[in-house]
Amino acid sequence: MLKFQMFNFELDTCAPTDGTSFSGYVTVPPALLVRLFGLPNHGDDHKVSGEYRFRNMSGNTVCTLYDWKTTTMYDQYAKFTAEDFWQSNEPYRFHLGGDSIGFQTWLSLQIGEYMMCLFRDGYQKQKSEGCRFRLPYVYLGE
């Protein structure tokens, strides 16, 4: 018998981030994240220009996605200001915080399904009508 575990997270801009230390990466254009989740929370005005906070549906796990030392907030010679960075379509290796393989899997599925939606429905339709999807299941073995 196959076993599946549902990993479902939601954006929670007020979730406490204590204890969500670095746990991995995801590479994606910042502008895609903005289209998918809206504008990020304001960062610390130094090393982080913006972050997204997510909480699992049971409420006991908080995870974060953030840029790290990327903009002119940290390095005056950096390629991007914070505003330009979040509008960029260049892939960037974002940091993930929190200890949840489920979050990394869920996030990858959300990004992948969003990209499939863009190809399937076409960018103009997605832009005007929105593209909703949910793929929260991950195979755990037998």
MOWOGI-V969867 format. One line per field, one symbol per residue. ss: DSSP state (h for helix, s for strand, l for the rest). phi: phi as a letter, one per 20 degrees, with the letter a starting at -180 (. if undefined). A space follows every 10 residues. Layout:
ss=???
phi=???
This chain:
ss=llssssllss slllllllll lssssssssh hhhhhhhlll ssllllllls ssssssllll lsssssllll slllllllls lhhhhhhlll ssssssslll hhhhhhhhhh hhhhhhhhhh hlhhhhhhhl llllllssss sl
phi=.edcdedccc fbfdffdgnd fgcrcbdafg ffffffdnff ffeembecea bddccffend cdcccbecld dffecfeffc fgffgfefde gcefedcodb fgfffgffff ffffffffff enfffffedn cdbbcedcfd oe
